[in-house]
Amino acid sequence: MRLDLFLKRTCLLKSRTLAKEICDAGGATVNGKIAKSSQILHAEDVVRLRLATRDLEFRVVAIPGGNVTKRDAAKFFAILRDEGGAPAW
């Protein structure tokens, strides 16, 4: 699954457009390498998002097969580090 779609479906970001903008600005890495929004994610990948007010690092636990409810979204990632204030979205 694409990085931007994963971020949107798991409710980590509000929209794919926002995910693409963050990636285009160099604010996302996958396994330590700067990632484009089209980067394909796999289970066990480590993703880091550097937002204006937040630095979030998480491990992909599983790739969702379709749409995900907000209640179930946290099953697909494990937070490794979360620094900063409230979500930027």
PyMOL Python script that loads the backbone (N, CA, C, O; Angstrom):
from pymol import cmd

cmd.read_pdbstr("""\
ATOM      1  N   MET A   1       0.837  -1.173   0.000  1.00  0.00           N
ATOM      2  CA  MET A   1       0.000   0.000   0.000  1.00  0.00           C
ATOM      3  C   MET A   1       0.885   1.241   0.000  1.00  0.00           C
ATOM      4  O   MET A   1       1.921   1.272   0.664  1.00  0.00           O
ATOM      5  N   ARG A   2       0.480   2.247  -0.736  1.00  0.00           N
ATOM      6  CA  ARG A   2       1.217   3.501  -0.806  1.00  0.00           C
ATOM      7  C   ARG A   2       1.251   4.193   0.565  1.00  0.00           C
ATOM      8  O   ARG A   2       0.320   4.060   1.359  1.00  0.00           O
ATOM      9  N   LEU A   3       2.324   4.923   0.825  1.00  0.00           N
ATOM     10  CA  LEU A   3       2.493   5.640   2.080  1.00  0.00           C
ATOM     11  C   LEU A   3       1.350   6.623   2.316  1.00  0.00           C
ATOM     12  O   LEU A   3       0.776   6.644   3.405  1.00  0.00           O
ATOM     13  N   ASP A   4       1.010   7.435   1.320  1.00  0.00           N
ATOM     14  CA  ASP A   4      -0.041   8.436   1.520  1.00  0.00           C
ATOM     15  C   ASP A   4      -1.392   7.782   1.819  1.00  0.00           C
ATOM     16  O   ASP A   4      -2.156   8.290   2.639  1.00  0.00           O
ATOM     17  N   LEU A   5      -1.682   6.686   1.174  1.00  0.00           N
ATOM     18  CA  LEU A   5      -2.941   5.984   1.412  1.00  0.00           C
ATOM     19  C   LEU A   5      -2.962   5.338   2.798  1.00  0.00           C
ATOM     20  O   LEU A   5      -3.995   5.340   3.467  1.00  0.00           O
ATOM     21  N   PHE A   6      -1.831   4.791   3.227  1.00  0.00           N
ATOM     22  CA  PHE A   6      -1.744   4.204   4.566  1.00  0.00           C
ATOM     23  C   PHE A   6      -1.990   5.272   5.635  1.00  0.00           C
ATOM     24  O   PHE A   6      -2.743   5.042   6.582  1.00  0.00           O
ATOM     25  N   LEU A   7      -1.357   6.437   5.482  1.00  0.00           N
ATOM     26  CA  LEU A   7      -1.519   7.506   6.462  1.00  0.00           C
ATOM     27  C   LEU A   7      -2.961   7.973   6.548  1.00  0.00           C
ATOM     28  O   LEU A   7      -3.451   8.276   7.636  1.00  0.00           O
ATOM     29  N   LYS A   8      -3.638   8.034   5.424  1.00  0.00           N
ATOM     30  CA  LYS A   8      -5.036   8.452   5.391  1.00  0.00           C
ATOM     31  C   LYS A   8      -5.933   7.371   5.979  1.00  0.00           C
ATOM     32  O   LYS A   8      -6.770   7.670   6.831  1.00  0.00           O
ATOM     33  N   ARG A   9      -5.781   6.132   5.550  1.00  0.00           N
ATOM     34  CA  ARG A   9      -6.676   5.054   5.996  1.00  0.00           C
ATOM     35  C   ARG A   9      -6.534   4.738   7.478  1.00  0.00           C
ATOM     36  O   ARG A   9      -7.502   4.319   8.114  1.00  0.00           O
ATOM     37  N   THR A  10      -5.360   4.929   8.031  1.00  0.00           N
ATOM     38  CA  THR A  10      -5.154   4.640   9.452  1.00  0.00           C
ATOM     39  C   THR A  10      -5.369   5.871  10.323  1.00  0.00           C
ATOM     40  O   THR A  10      -5.058   5.845  11.514  1.00  0.00           O
ATOM     41  N   CYS A  11      -5.889   6.930   9.754  1.00  0.00           N
ATOM     42  CA  CYS A  11      -6.254   8.158  10.470  1.00  0.00           C
ATOM     43  C   CYS A  11      -5.055   8.874  11.096  1.00  0.00           C
ATOM     44  O   CYS A  11      -5.225   9.664  12.025  1.00  0.00           O
ATOM     45  N   LEU A  12      -3.855   8.607  10.602  1.00  0.00           N
ATOM     46  CA  LEU A  12      -2.694   9.336  11.090  1.00  0.00           C
ATOM     47  C   LEU A  12      -2.668  10.747  10.519  1.00  0.00           C
ATOM     48  O   LEU A  12      -2.193  11.675  11.173  1.00  0.00           O
ATOM     49  N   LEU A  13      -3.175  10.909   9.309  1.00  0.00           N
ATOM     50  CA  LEU A  13      -3.338  12.219   8.698  1.00  0.00           C
ATOM     51  C   LEU A  13      -4.756  12.325   8.153  1.00  0.00           C
ATOM     52  O   LEU A  13      -5.416  11.322   7.886  1.00  0.00           O
ATOM     53  N   LYS A  14      -5.200  13.553   7.998  1.00  0.00           N
ATOM     54  CA  LYS A  14      -6.586  13.804   7.617  1.00  0.00           C
ATOM     55  C   LYS A  14      -6.893  13.461   6.160  1.00  0.00           C
ATOM     56  O   LYS A  14      -8.009  13.049   5.842  1.00  0.00           O
ATOM     57  N   SER A  15      -5.910  13.628   5.277  1.00  0.00           N
ATOM     58  CA  SER A  15      -6.175  13.401   3.855  1.00  0.00           C
ATOM     59  C   SER A  15      -4.920  12.930   3.127  1.00  0.00           C
ATOM     60  O   SER A  15      -3.800  13.098   3.611  1.00  0.00           O
ATOM     61  N   ARG A  16      -5.132  12.336   1.954  1.00  0.00           N
ATOM     62  CA  ARG A  16      -4.000  11.937   1.110  1.00  0.00           C
ATOM     63  C   ARG A  16      -3.257  13.163   0.611  1.00  0.00           C
ATOM     64  O   ARG A  16      -2.036  13.133   0.454  1.00  0.00           O
ATOM     65  N   THR A  17      -3.986  14.240   0.361  1.00  0.00           N
ATOM     66  CA  THR A  17      -3.353  15.474  -0.112  1.00  0.00           C
ATOM     67  C   THR A  17      -2.361  15.990   0.916  1.00  0.00           C
ATOM     68  O   THR A  17      -1.249  16.384   0.567  1.00  0.00           O
ATOM     69  N   LEU A  18      -2.757  15.989   2.179  1.00  0.00           N
ATOM     70  CA  LEU A  18      -1.862  16.430   3.244  1.00  0.00           C
ATOM     71  C   LEU A  18      -0.648  15.509   3.331  1.00  0.00           C
ATOM     72  O   LEU A  18       0.475  15.980   3.516  1.00  0.00           O
ATOM     73  N   ALA A  19      -0.863  14.213   3.202  1.00  0.00           N
ATOM     74  CA  ALA A  19       0.242  13.250   3.228  1.00  0.00           C
ATOM     75  C   ALA A  19       1.214  13.516   2.078  1.00  0.00           C
ATOM     76  O   ALA A  19       2.430  13.475   2.267  1.00  0.00           O
ATOM     77  N   LYS A  20       0.682  13.786   0.899  1.00  0.00           N
ATOM     78  CA  LYS A  20       1.527  14.078  -0.263  1.00  0.00           C
ATOM     79  C   LYS A  20       2.337  15.353  -0.047  1.00  0.00           C
ATOM     80  O   LYS A  20       3.521  15.398  -0.379  1.00  0.00           O
ATOM     81  N   GLU A  21       1.717  16.373   0.499  1.00  0.00           N
ATOM     82  CA  GLU A  21       2.421  17.629   0.761  1.00  0.00           C
ATOM     83  C   GLU A  21       3.568  17.425   1.747  1.00  0.00           C
ATOM     84  O   GLU A  21       4.652  17.977   1.559  1.00  0.00           O
ATOM     85  N   ILE A  22       3.339  16.646   2.781  1.00  0.00           N
ATOM     86  CA  ILE A  22       4.386  16.376   3.773  1.00  0.00           C
ATOM     87  C   ILE A  22       5.541  15.607   3.136  1.00  0.00           C
ATOM     88  O   ILE A  22       6.709  15.910   3.378  1.00  0.00           O
ATOM     89  N   CYS A  23       5.206  14.620   2.327  1.00  0.00           N
ATOM     90  CA  CYS A  23       6.247  13.840   1.638  1.00  0.00           C
ATOM     91  C   CYS A  23       7.029  14.706   0.651  1.00  0.00           C
ATOM     92  O   CYS A  23       8.254  14.613   0.585  1.00  0.00           O
ATOM     93  N   ASP A  24       6.340  15.538  -0.107  1.00  0.00           N
ATOM     94  CA  ASP A  24       7.000  16.416  -1.077  1.00  0.00           C
ATOM     95  C   ASP A  24       7.947  17.399  -0.403  1.00  0.00           C
ATOM     96  O   ASP A  24       8.938  17.818  -1.001  1.00  0.00           O
ATOM     97  N   ALA A  25       7.648  17.766   0.835  1.00  0.00           N
ATOM     98  CA  ALA A  25       8.491  18.687   1.587  1.00  0.00           C
ATOM     99  C   ALA A  25       9.633  17.968   2.307  1.00  0.00           C
ATOM    100  O   ALA A  25      10.418  18.610   3.005  1.00  0.00           O
ATOM    101  N   GLY A  26       9.737  16.651   2.149  1.00  0.00           N
ATOM    102  CA  GLY A  26      10.809  15.886   2.797  1.00  0.00           C
ATOM    103  C   GLY A  26      10.521  15.553   4.240  1.00  0.00           C
ATOM    104  O   GLY A  26      11.446  15.246   4.993  1.00  0.00           O
ATOM    105  N   GLY A  27       9.257  15.606   4.653  1.00  0.00           N
ATOM    106  CA  GLY A  27       8.893  15.388   6.046  1.00  0.00           C
ATOM    107  C   GLY A  27       8.578  13.952   6.414  1.00  0.00           C
ATOM    108  O   GLY A  27       8.150  13.687   7.538  1.00  0.00           O
ATOM    109  N   ALA A  28       8.782  13.013   5.490  1.00  0.00           N
ATOM    110  CA  ALA A  28       8.491  11.610   5.793  1.00  0.00           C
ATOM    111  C   ALA A  28       9.677  10.743   5.394  1.00  0.00           C
ATOM    112  O   ALA A  28      10.276  10.922   4.334  1.00  0.00           O
ATOM    113  N   THR A  29       9.997   9.803   6.267  1.00  0.00           N
ATOM    114  CA  THR A  29      11.030   8.822   5.946  1.00  0.00           C
ATOM    115  C   THR A  29      10.479   7.424   6.204  1.00  0.00           C
ATOM    116  O   THR A  29       9.631   7.225   7.074  1.00  0.00           O
ATOM    117  N   VAL A  30      10.970   6.473   5.439  1.00  0.00           N
ATOM    118  CA  VAL A  30      10.637   5.063   5.636  1.00  0.00           C
ATOM    119  C   VAL A  30      11.958   4.324   5.778  1.00  0.00           C
ATOM    120  O   VAL A  30      12.793   4.341   4.874  1.00  0.00           O
ATOM    121  N   ASN A  31      12.135   3.682   6.911  1.00  0.00           N
ATOM    122  CA  ASN A  31      13.379   2.962   7.224  1.00  0.00           C
ATOM    123  C   ASN A  31      14.604   3.855   7.071  1.00  0.00           C
ATOM    124  O   ASN A  31      15.649   3.417   6.590  1.00  0.00           O
ATOM    125  N   GLY A  32      14.463   5.121   7.488  1.00  0.00           N
ATOM    126  CA  GLY A  32      15.582   6.056   7.491  1.00  0.00           C
ATOM    127  C   GLY A  32      15.858   6.767   6.181  1.00  0.00           C
ATOM    128  O   GLY A  32      16.775   7.586   6.118  1.00  0.00           O
ATOM    129  N   LYS A  33      15.097   6.485   5.135  1.00  0.00           N
ATOM    130  CA  LYS A  33      15.303   7.127   3.835  1.00  0.00           C
ATOM    131  C   LYS A  33      14.122   8.020   3.510  1.00  0.00           C
ATOM    132  O   LYS A  33      12.974   7.645   3.750  1.00  0.00           O
ATOM    133  N   ILE A  34      14.393   9.203   2.964  1.00  0.00           N
ATOM    134  CA  ILE A  34      13.320  10.122   2.585  1.00  0.00           C
ATOM    135  C   ILE A  34      12.383   9.411   1.620  1.00  0.00           C
ATOM    136  O   ILE A  34      12.817   8.774   0.660  1.00  0.00           O
ATOM    137  N   ALA A  35      11.077   9.536   1.896  1.00  0.00           N
ATOM    138  CA  ALA A  35      10.079   8.786   1.128  1.00  0.00           C
ATOM    139  C   ALA A  35       9.168   9.710   0.331  1.00  0.00           C
ATOM    140  O   ALA A  35       8.828  10.808   0.770  1.00  0.00           O
ATOM    141  N   LYS A  36       8.788   9.245  -0.837  1.00  0.00           N
ATOM    142  CA  LYS A  36       7.770   9.912  -1.627  1.00  0.00           C
ATOM    143  C   LYS A  36       6.412   9.376  -1.183  1.00  0.00           C
ATOM    144  O   LYS A  36       6.332   8.347  -0.512  1.00  0.00           O
ATOM    145  N   SER A  37       5.359  10.072  -1.557  1.00  0.00           N
ATOM    146  CA  SER A  37       4.022   9.630  -1.172  1.00  0.00           C
ATOM    147  C   SER A  37       3.662   8.294  -1.817  1.00  0.00           C
ATOM    148  O   SER A  37       2.801   7.575  -1.310  1.00  0.00           O
ATOM    149  N   SER A  38       4.308   7.960  -2.918  1.00  0.00           N
ATOM    150  CA  SER A  38       4.014   6.708  -3.622  1.00  0.00           C
ATOM    151  C   SER A  38       4.824   5.522  -3.102  1.00  0.00           C
ATOM    152  O   SER A  38       4.703   4.416  -3.627  1.00  0.00           O
ATOM    153  N   GLN A  39       5.646   5.740  -2.080  1.00  0.00           N
ATOM    154  CA  GLN A  39       6.454   4.665  -1.487  1.00  0.00           C
ATOM    155  C   GLN A  39       5.545   3.524  -1.033  1.00  0.00           C
ATOM    156  O   GLN A  39       4.563   3.759  -0.329  1.00  0.00           O
ATOM    157  N   ILE A  40       5.858   2.314  -1.424  1.00  0.00           N
ATOM    158  CA  ILE A  40       5.075   1.147  -1.016  1.00  0.00           C
ATOM    159  C   ILE A  40       5.535   0.707   0.377  1.00  0.00           C
ATOM    160  O   ILE A  40       6.725   0.498   0.614  1.00  0.00           O
ATOM    161  N   LEU A  41       4.571   0.569   1.292  1.00  0.00           N
ATOM    162  CA  LEU A  41       4.865   0.145   2.653  1.00  0.00           C
ATOM    163  C   LEU A  41       4.639  -1.348   2.804  1.00  0.00           C
ATOM    164  O   LEU A  41       3.806  -1.952   2.128  1.00  0.00           O
ATOM    165  N   HIS A  42       5.406  -1.916   3.712  1.00  0.00           N
ATOM    166  CA  HIS A  42       5.284  -3.331   4.063  1.00  0.00           C
ATOM    167  C   HIS A  42       5.234  -3.430   5.580  1.00  0.00           C
ATOM    168  O   HIS A  42       5.653  -2.507   6.278  1.00  0.00           O
ATOM    169  N   ALA A  43       4.730  -4.533   6.089  1.00  0.00           N
ATOM    170  CA  ALA A  43       4.739  -4.754   7.532  1.00  0.00           C
ATOM    171  C   ALA A  43       6.177  -4.680   8.035  1.00  0.00           C
ATOM    172  O   ALA A  43       7.105  -5.131   7.363  1.00  0.00           O
ATOM    173  N   GLU A  44       6.349  -4.115   9.209  1.00  0.00           N
ATOM    174  CA  GLU A  44       7.632  -3.936   9.890  1.00  0.00           C
ATOM    175  C   GLU A  44       8.433  -2.724   9.408  1.00  0.00           C
ATOM    176  O   GLU A  44       9.508  -2.463   9.948  1.00  0.00           O
ATOM    177  N   ASP A  45       7.952  -1.977   8.418  1.00  0.00           N
ATOM    178  CA  ASP A  45       8.619  -0.727   8.022  1.00  0.00           C
ATOM    179  C   ASP A  45       8.490   0.282   9.154  1.00  0.00           C
ATOM    180  O   ASP A  45       7.479   0.305   9.857  1.00  0.00           O
ATOM    181  N   VAL A  46       9.513   1.119   9.332  1.00  0.00           N
ATOM    182  CA  VAL A  46       9.485   2.180  10.332  1.00  0.00           C
ATOM    183  C   VAL A  46       9.336   3.502   9.586  1.00  0.00           C
ATOM    184  O   VAL A  46      10.145   3.843   8.723  1.00  0.00           O
ATOM    185  N   VAL A  47       8.288   4.233   9.937  1.00  0.00           N
ATOM    186  CA  VAL A  47       7.969   5.498   9.275  1.00  0.00           C
ATOM    187  C   VAL A  47       8.130   6.626  10.280  1.00  0.00           C
ATOM    188  O   VAL A  47       7.724   6.504  11.436  1.00  0.00           O
ATOM    189  N   ARG A  48       8.722   7.716   9.835  1.00  0.00           N
ATOM    190  CA  ARG A  48       8.863   8.909  10.673  1.00  0.00           C
ATOM    191  C   ARG A  48       8.240  10.085   9.945  1.00  0.00           C
ATOM    192  O   ARG A  48       8.552  10.341   8.782  1.00  0.00           O
ATOM    193  N   LEU A  49       7.363  10.796  10.629  1.00  0.00           N
ATOM    194  CA  LEU A  49       6.736  11.997  10.090  1.00  0.00           C
ATOM    195  C   LEU A  49       7.202  13.193  10.904  1.00  0.00           C
ATOM    196  O   LEU A  49       7.084  13.203  12.129  1.00  0.00           O
ATOM    197  N   ARG A  50       7.721  14.182  10.232  1.00  0.00           N
ATOM    198  CA  ARG A  50       8.117  15.422  10.893  1.00  0.00           C
ATOM    199  C   ARG A  50       7.123  16.493  10.471  1.00  0.00           C
ATOM    200  O   ARG A  50       7.171  17.010   9.355  1.00  0.00           O
ATOM    201  N   LEU A  51       6.224  16.812  11.391  1.00  0.00           N
ATOM    202  CA  LEU A  51       5.197  17.810  11.138  1.00  0.00           C
ATOM    203  C   LEU A  51       5.600  19.111  11.820  1.00  0.00           C
ATOM    204  O   LEU A  51       6.606  19.160  12.527  1.00  0.00           O
ATOM    205  N   ALA A  52       4.826  20.146  11.611  1.00  0.00           N
ATOM    206  CA  ALA A  52       5.158  21.457  12.168  1.00  0.00           C
ATOM    207  C   ALA A  52       5.270  21.417  13.695  1.00  0.00           C
ATOM    208  O   ALA A  52       6.179  22.020  14.265  1.00  0.00           O
ATOM    209  N   THR A  53       4.357  20.717  14.352  1.00  0.00           N
ATOM    210  CA  THR A  53       4.338  20.716  15.813  1.00  0.00           C
ATOM    211  C   THR A  53       4.530  19.334  16.418  1.00  0.00           C
ATOM    212  O   THR A  53       4.371  19.155  17.625  1.00  0.00           O
ATOM    213  N   ARG A  54       4.870  18.367  15.592  1.00  0.00           N
ATOM    214  CA  ARG A  54       4.927  16.989  16.084  1.00  0.00           C
ATOM    215  C   ARG A  54       5.956  16.180  15.312  1.00  0.00           C
ATOM    216  O   ARG A  54       6.119  16.350  14.103  1.00  0.00           O
ATOM    217  N   ASP A  55       6.644  15.305  16.021  1.00  0.00           N
ATOM    218  CA  ASP A  55       7.577  14.363  15.408  1.00  0.00           C
ATOM    219  C   ASP A  55       7.094  12.972  15.801  1.00  0.00           C
ATOM    220  O   ASP A  55       7.150  12.597  16.972  1.00  0.00           O
ATOM    221  N   LEU A  56       6.623  12.211  14.822  1.00  0.00           N
ATOM    222  CA  LEU A  56       5.988  10.928  15.075  1.00  0.00           C
ATOM    223  C   LEU A  56       6.744   9.819  14.358  1.00  0.00           C
ATOM    224  O   LEU A  56       7.012   9.910  13.160  1.00  0.00           O
ATOM    225  N   GLU A  57       7.082   8.780  15.096  1.00  0.00           N
ATOM    226  CA  GLU A  57       7.738   7.617  14.509  1.00  0.00           C
ATOM    227  C   GLU A  57       6.926   6.382  14.888  1.00  0.00           C
ATOM    228  O   GLU A  57       6.576   6.192  16.053  1.00  0.00           O
ATOM    229  N   PHE A  58       6.629   5.543  13.894  1.00  0.00           N
ATOM    230  CA  PHE A  58       5.841   4.353  14.150  1.00  0.00           C
ATOM    231  C   PHE A  58       6.292   3.210  13.265  1.00  0.00           C
ATOM    232  O   PHE A  58       6.933   3.411  12.234  1.00  0.00           O
ATOM    233  N   ARG A  59       5.939   1.986  13.698  1.00  0.00           N
ATOM    234  CA  ARG A  59       6.227   0.774  12.948  1.00  0.00           C
ATOM    235  C   ARG A  59       4.926   0.278  12.350  1.00  0.00           C
ATOM    236  O   ARG A  59       3.905   0.238  13.037  1.00  0.00           O
ATOM    237  N   VAL A  60       4.947  -0.094  11.095  1.00  0.00           N
ATOM    238  CA  VAL A  60       3.774  -0.648  10.433  1.00  0.00           C
ATOM    239  C   VAL A  60       3.599  -2.080  10.931  1.00  0.00           C
ATOM    240  O   VAL A  60       4.489  -2.914  10.763  1.00  0.00           O
ATOM    241  N   VAL A  61       2.460  -2.361  11.538  1.00  0.00           N
ATOM    242  CA  VAL A  61       2.175  -3.698  12.061  1.00  0.00           C
ATOM    243  C   VAL A  61       1.552  -4.559  10.972  1.00  0.00           C
ATOM    244  O   VAL A  61       1.928  -5.718  10.793  1.00  0.00           O
ATOM    245  N   ALA A  62       0.597  -3.985  10.247  1.00  0.00           N
ATOM    246  CA  ALA A  62      -0.088  -4.707   9.181  1.00  0.00           C
ATOM    247  C   ALA A  62      -0.597  -3.704   8.161  1.00  0.00           C
ATOM    248  O   ALA A  62      -0.758  -2.521   8.463  1.00  0.00           O
ATOM    249  N   ILE A  63      -0.846  -4.180   6.967  1.00  0.00           N
ATOM    250  CA  ILE A  63      -1.371  -3.340   5.893  1.00  0.00           C
ATOM    251  C   ILE A  63      -2.874  -3.596   5.801  1.00  0.00           C
ATOM    252  O   ILE A  63      -3.293  -4.739   5.614  1.00  0.00           O
ATOM    253  N   PRO A  64      -3.699  -2.539   5.929  1.00  0.00           N
ATOM    254  CA  PRO A  64      -5.142  -2.742   5.837  1.00  0.00           C
ATOM    255  C   PRO A  64      -5.564  -3.160   4.431  1.00  0.00           C
ATOM    256  O   PRO A  64      -4.979  -2.730   3.436  1.00  0.00           O
ATOM    257  N   GLY A  65      -6.582  -3.998   4.370  1.00  0.00           N
ATOM    258  CA  GLY A  65      -7.078  -4.487   3.091  1.00  0.00           C
ATOM    259  C   GLY A  65      -8.064  -3.550   2.434  1.00  0.00           C
ATOM    260  O   GLY A  65      -8.322  -3.671   1.237  1.00  0.00           O
ATOM    261  N   GLY A  66      -8.613  -2.634   3.175  1.00  0.00           N
ATOM    262  CA  GLY A  66      -9.606  -1.698   2.644  1.00  0.00           C
ATOM    263  C   GLY A  66      -9.745  -0.533   3.606  1.00  0.00           C
ATOM    264  O   GLY A  66      -8.800  -0.173   4.307  1.00  0.00           O
ATOM    265  N   ASN A  67     -10.929   0.049   3.632  1.00  0.00           N
ATOM    266  CA  ASN A  67     -11.163   1.163   4.551  1.00  0.00           C
ATOM    267  C   ASN A  67     -11.131   0.671   5.990  1.00  0.00           C
ATOM    268  O   ASN A  67     -11.470  -0.478   6.275  1.00  0.00           O
ATOM    269  N   VAL A  68     -10.718   1.561   6.897  1.00  0.00           N
ATOM    270  CA  VAL A  68     -10.537   1.225   8.300  1.00  0.00           C
ATOM    271  C   VAL A  68     -11.338   2.210   9.137  1.00  0.00           C
ATOM    272  O   VAL A  68     -11.334   3.409   8.855  1.00  0.00           O
ATOM    273  N   THR A  69     -12.025   1.719  10.166  1.00  0.00           N
ATOM    274  CA  THR A  69     -12.726   2.615  11.069  1.00  0.00           C
ATOM    275  C   THR A  69     -11.714   3.270  12.009  1.00  0.00           C
ATOM    276  O   THR A  69     -10.636   2.724  12.243  1.00  0.00           O
ATOM    277  N   LYS A  70     -12.061   4.429  12.539  1.00  0.00           N
ATOM    278  CA  LYS A  70     -11.163   5.111  13.465  1.00  0.00           C
ATOM    279  C   LYS A  70     -10.867   4.235  14.679  1.00  0.00           C
ATOM    280  O   LYS A  70      -9.757   4.250  15.210  1.00  0.00           O
ATOM    281  N   ARG A  71     -11.854   3.485  15.104  1.00  0.00           N
ATOM    282  CA  ARG A  71     -11.696   2.612  16.262  1.00  0.00           C
ATOM    283  C   ARG A  71     -10.655   1.529  16.006  1.00  0.00           C
ATOM    284  O   ARG A  71      -9.924   1.151  16.921  1.00  0.00           O
ATOM    285  N   ASP A  72     -10.575   1.025  14.778  1.00  0.00           N
ATOM    286  CA  ASP A  72      -9.650  -0.056  14.445  1.00  0.00           C
ATOM    287  C   ASP A  72      -8.318   0.420  13.864  1.00  0.00           C
ATOM    288  O   ASP A  72      -7.421  -0.393  13.644  1.00  0.00           O
ATOM    289  N   ALA A  73      -8.176   1.704  13.616  1.00  0.00           N
ATOM    290  CA  ALA A  73      -6.993   2.231  12.926  1.00  0.00           C
ATOM    291  C   ALA A  73      -5.688   1.930  13.657  1.00  0.00           C
ATOM    292  O   ALA A  73      -4.676   1.642  13.018  1.00  0.00           O
ATOM    293  N   ALA A  74      -5.700   1.992  14.976  1.00  0.00           N
ATOM    294  CA  ALA A  74      -4.469   1.806  15.752  1.00  0.00           C
ATOM    295  C   ALA A  74      -3.941   0.376  15.694  1.00  0.00           C
ATOM    296  O   ALA A  74      -2.823   0.130  16.147  1.00  0.00           O
ATOM    297  N   LYS A  75      -4.693  -0.562  15.162  1.00  0.00           N
ATOM    298  CA  LYS A  75      -4.241  -1.951  15.049  1.00  0.00           C
ATOM    299  C   LYS A  75      -3.185  -2.128  13.962  1.00  0.00           C
ATOM    300  O   LYS A  75      -2.509  -3.156  13.908  1.00  0.00           O
ATOM    301  N   PHE A  76      -3.046  -1.133  13.104  1.00  0.00           N
ATOM    302  CA  PHE A  76      -2.163  -1.261  11.954  1.00  0.00           C
ATOM    303  C   PHE A  76      -0.799  -0.604  12.141  1.00  0.00           C
ATOM    304  O   PHE A  76       0.058  -0.710  11.263  1.00  0.00           O
ATOM    305  N   PHE A  77      -0.584   0.071  13.268  1.00  0.00           N
ATOM    306  CA  PHE A  77       0.717   0.688  13.534  1.00  0.00           C
ATOM    307  C   PHE A  77       1.000   0.676  15.026  1.00  0.00           C
ATOM    308  O   PHE A  77       0.088   0.595  15.849  1.00  0.00           O
ATOM    309  N   ALA A  78       2.295   0.758  15.361  1.00  0.00           N
ATOM    310  CA  ALA A  78       2.737   0.829  16.753  1.00  0.00           C
ATOM    311  C   ALA A  78       3.608   2.068  16.901  1.00  0.00           C
ATOM    312  O   ALA A  78       4.631   2.195  16.227  1.00  0.00           O
ATOM    313  N   ILE A  79       3.211   2.969  17.768  1.00  0.00           N
ATOM    314  CA  ILE A  79       3.952   4.207  17.992  1.00  0.00           C
ATOM    315  C   ILE A  79       5.276   3.884  18.686  1.00  0.00           C
ATOM    316  O   ILE A  79       5.303   3.232  19.730  1.00  0.00           O
ATOM    317  N   LEU A  80       6.367   4.352  18.089  1.00  0.00           N
ATOM    318  CA  LEU A  80       7.687   4.183  18.685  1.00  0.00           C
ATOM    319  C   LEU A  80       8.116   5.447  19.429  1.00  0.00           C
ATOM    320  O   LEU A  80       8.746   5.386  20.485  1.00  0.00           O
ATOM    321  N   ARG A  81       7.758   6.587  18.850  1.00  0.00           N
ATOM    322  CA  ARG A  81       8.119   7.874  19.456  1.00  0.00           C
ATOM    323  C   ARG A  81       7.107   8.910  19.017  1.00  0.00           C
ATOM    324  O   ARG A  81       6.717   8.953  17.850  1.00  0.00           O
ATOM    325  N   ASP A  82       6.679   9.752  19.958  1.00  0.00           N
ATOM    326  CA  ASP A  82       5.720  10.804  19.651  1.00  0.00           C
ATOM    327  C   ASP A  82       6.111  12.034  20.464  1.00  0.00           C
ATOM    328  O   ASP A  82       5.843  12.110  21.664  1.00  0.00           O
ATOM    329  N   GLU A  83       6.741  12.988  19.804  1.00  0.00           N
ATOM    330  CA  GLU A  83       7.197  14.197  20.470  1.00  0.00           C
ATOM    331  C   GLU A  83       6.457  15.391  19.917  1.00  0.00           C
ATOM    332  O   GLU A  83       6.183  15.461  18.719  1.00  0.00           O
ATOM    333  N   GLY A  84       6.140  16.314  20.770  1.00  0.00           N
ATOM    334  CA  GLY A  84       5.496  17.535  20.320  1.00  0.00           C
ATOM    335  C   GLY A  84       4.094  17.646  20.877  1.00  0.00           C
ATOM    336  O   GLY A  84       3.669  16.868  21.731  1.00  0.00           O
ATOM    337  N   GLY A  85       3.392  18.641  20.364  1.00  0.00           N
ATOM    338  CA  GLY A  85       2.054  18.939  20.861  1.00  0.00           C
ATOM    339  C   GLY A  85       0.971  18.121  20.204  1.00  0.00           C
ATOM    340  O   GLY A  85       1.162  16.962  19.833  1.00  0.00           O
ATOM    341  N   ALA A  86      -0.161  18.755  20.075  1.00  0.00           N
ATOM    342  CA  ALA A  86      -1.329  18.107  19.476  1.00  0.00           C
ATOM    343  C   ALA A  86      -1.076  17.846  18.000  1.00  0.00           C
ATOM    344  O   ALA A  86      -0.194  18.465  17.405  1.00  0.00           O
ATOM    345  N   PRO A  87      -1.837  16.942  17.405  1.00  0.00           N
ATOM    346  CA  PRO A  87      -1.678  16.676  15.962  1.00  0.00           C
ATOM    347  C   PRO A  87      -1.790  17.940  15.127  1.00  0.00           C
ATOM    348  O   PRO A  87      -2.553  18.846  15.461  1.00  0.00           O
ATOM    349  N   ALA A  88      -1.037  18.000  14.054  1.00  0.00           N
ATOM    350  CA  ALA A  88      -1.001  19.194  13.210  1.00  0.00           C
ATOM    351  C   ALA A  88      -2.238  19.310  12.328  1.00  0.00           C
ATOM    352  O   ALA A  88      -2.441  20.340  11.685  1.00  0.00           O
ATOM    353  N   TRP A  89      -3.043  18.296  12.290  1.00  0.00           N
ATOM    354  CA  TRP A  89      -4.236  18.340  11.455  1.00  0.00           C
ATOM    355  C   TRP A  89      -5.404  18.660  12.306  1.00  0.00           C
ATOM    356  O   TRP A  89      -6.526  18.749  11.807  1.00  0.00           O
TER     357      TRP A  89
END
""", "prot")
cmd.dss("prot")
cmd.show_as("cartoon", "prot")
cmd.util.cbc("prot")
cmd.orient("prot")
